[in-house]
Amino acid sequence: FYQPAQLIYDAKRNGVCFRPVDVTASEWECTLERGEDGQALVRLGFILVDGLKAESCRTLIQCREATPFQSLDDLAHRARMSRREMGILA
């Protein structure tokens, strides 16, 4: 029942580090990653981005796993992202 921003604020206050949503790394859900120093970090997931559909994100993730995106146009074309969705991601 807590808003994501409140959870992030509280976690940061307690020393937890976060990485933003990233089309090259995020999954639908938030995930754990390791920093260069081995510290555990939380990668925010697409689920936290208002207006993005799960199906669109699944397609994006599948395309990204097959071949990394070369440009924004490549992402939009291969992941079949609408102009609106591209704007939301920006």
Residue pairs with C-beta under 8 A, 6 or more apart in sequence:
4 48
8 18
11 18
11 42
12 18
16 42
17 35
17 39
17 41
17 42
18 41
18 42
18 43
18 44
19 25
19 33
19 41
19 42
19 43
19 44
20 44
21 44
21 45
21 46
21 48
21 49
21 89
22 43
23 60
23 64
23 69
23 75
23 89
24 64
24 68
24 69
25 33
25 43
26 43
26 44
26 45
26 46
27 43
27 45
27 46
27 61
28 45
28 46
28 47
28 54
28 57
28 58
28 61
29 45
29 47
30 42
30 43
30 44
30 45
30 47
30 48
31 42
31 43
31 45
32 40
32 41
32 42
32 43
33 40
33 41
33 42
33 43
34 40
34 41
35 41
46 52
46 54
46 57
46 60
47 54
49 88
49 89
50 88
51 84
51 85
51 88
52 85
52 88
52 89
53 85
56 79
56 80
56 81
56 85
59 79
59 80
60 75
60 79
60 81
63 69
63 75
63 78
63 79
64 79
67 78
69 75
69 78
69 79
72 86
75 81
75 86
76 86
81 89
